[in-house]
Amino acid sequence: MGRTMAEKVWDAHVVRRVEGEPDLLYIDVHLVHEVTSPQAFDGLRLAGRTVRRPDLTIATEDHNVPTEPGPITDPVSLTQVNTLRANCAEFGIRLHPMGDVEQGIVHVIGPQLGLSLPGTTIVCGDSHTSTHGAFGALAFGIGTSEVEHVLATQTLSLKPFKTMAIDVEGELGPDVTAKDLVLAVIAQIGTGGGQGYVLEYRGSAIRSLSMESRMTVCNMSIEAGARAGMIAPDETTFAYLQGRPHAPSGEEWDEAVRTWRTLPSDEDVTFDEHVRIDAASLTPFVTWGTNPGQGLPLGGQVPDPASFGDDNQRMAAERALDYMGLTAGTALRDIAVDTVFLGSCTNGRIEDLRAAAAVIKGHHVKDGVRMLVVPGSARVRLQAESEGLDDVFRAAGADWRLAGCSMCLGMNPDQLAPGERSASTSNRNFEGRQGKGGRTHLVSPLVAAATAVRGTLSSPAGLVR
Amino acid sequence: MDAFTTHTGIGVPLRRGNVDTDQIIPAVYLKRVTRTGFEDGLFAAWRGEESFVLNQPAYRAGSVLVAGPDFGTGSSREHAVWALMNYGFRVVISSRFADIFRGNAGKQGMLVALVGQDDVELLWKLLENEPGTEVTVDLVAKTVQAKDVVCRFEIDDYTRWRLLEGLDDIGLTLGHVQDVETFEQARPGWLPVTTPA
């Protein structure tokens, strides 16, 4: 019987398999950042252990870093960053710190450096590690105890995932992006629908996506409860990777590509679950509630909690409307925002900035609205500046910032004030995610830009000149 | 890790579903570099509400949390487990847990007990009607008992064994280091390294 891509990658990394125990899986690349690693390094020191493969480990500073020039002023953030620096120096791990040209959000720099390769296993103490599955890697987030386990052994003890195929056939309409697609998937299967599964996104709509868009889709897999999402590598993948600093070259490139071509799921394979979505039926999608599954097409209205049959969903909707300060029946397009955030590991790549700039060019951010544009990495920022995108955003009245996680989770000074409402290209609309009492609507970069101009949740229709 | 066999403590009914890790501990509380002291961030936003369950004296010393479905969704932060444990929780009972949260709990010796939603409802009712009621969770027998409410919970055999024995995962794996070395020798040469190209 055939195997899925996830099963092929899994099988190729089994170090030890014993009946009744989890498999011991080898990890090809371990990405590290300042928030989830200090206790892991501390654990190594306490046990007198070393890092087994510093040459398969790489670190960057992203969650705490300020996005305005200057040093970290919060002493607790500074301690965390300094702790990472000391740990990397002590254990011999390469670090891309603030100010380094390769610094950025961990899930933006991995692909950029050519470290995220098809058929590999990639982990990081961060749930959005699912991003790297866009390359056909098996990539997933881990907790700090597992970070310590990987540092010490370069392996993880894991039970196999189930597999779910998400087939998206057809063509996406105008102004409909990868973000809208994945928000629609999450609304359909729910925030718990993917628990225990690896999602494999397939179909003509997925194949036609750029690598940046595929990363957006895989990034949000965790919001459906799945630890990993994958997309089969193809010519688009190879073209993105060739020539990147850590990608193979010469004869090794050819050998790698030969291996990568064997990765896609076999024709005769059976997935444990199967979801089908018609790409042509999708429209710009936004969230109205406090989890990423509470989303609707932008043309819709805030739902009436009474319309939910399930008691838990109804209670969740009631709580969400109360927290979000919304009334059932309000047109989503009538919701006014205070802040627009363009960035994050979901939508902080160059393609996202280009798309938003094309909408906002020649317009101005609405009075009373602030817009933060935070590139996903220093390289993305430099690329955008070389294309003049920074000037487009600045001319429109937006703030052009330095790279980092920023307002996606507000560990740095970029936060919403209580009661403030944002349209955000990030990945989580949880209560307080972007600042205590802050209210988040998840949107695509196109909707973010249009919303900045109009001041209310908007599609870009009629704005692009 | 301390071994876990059985625990008895005050049950806390948390009548909410989809309790994500940003609710368990918001990001601004994640900046410590230790594994302790996170109890101040536990349910930080809700602790400000007078009606929140942990603000009621009868539940304040609780150690068995009974929560709605999809507990621990969202971020991979193990700080969520540390915050619960630093506060004093030893067990979380729910009808559905997020995968990463469940794994993190197992590594720290906090028991995550999976029961049916009907049993959660029975426990909620009992704990709300009789605040301060103790719940006994027996990992050997895989049972939850509070007064006349008795139910079985699910946990995978491997995690149960590790918890009962209080075993350290890294120590277990390092016992198989020979297998790791053998695997490494067979890895293709084109796989990337992070050292300067």
Interface residues (C-beta under 8 A of the other chain):
Chain A: V15 R16 G20 E21 P22 L24 Y26 D28 V29 V35 T36 P38 Q39 D42 A47 R49 R52 P54 D55 L56 T57 I58 H63 N64 D74 V76 S77 T79 Q80 T83 R94 G114 L115 L117 T120 G125 D126 S127 G141 I142 G143 T144 S145 E146 E148 H149 A152 T153 Q154 T155 S157 K159 T191 G192 Q195 G196 I222 E223 G225 R227 P245 H246 A247 P248 E252 W253 E255 A256 T259 N291 N312 M315 A316 R319 L409 G410 M411 R428 F430 E431 G432 R433 K436 G437
Chain B: R16 G17 N18 D20 D22 Q23 P26 A27 V28 L30 K31 R32 V33 T34 R35 A44 A45 G68 P69 D70 T73 G74 S75 S76 R77 E78 H79 V81 R96 A98 D99 I100 G103 N104 K107 Q108 D156 D157 Y158 D169 I170 L172 T173 L174 H176 V177 D179 V180 F183 E184 R187 P188 G189 W190 L191 P192 V193 T194 T195 P196 A197
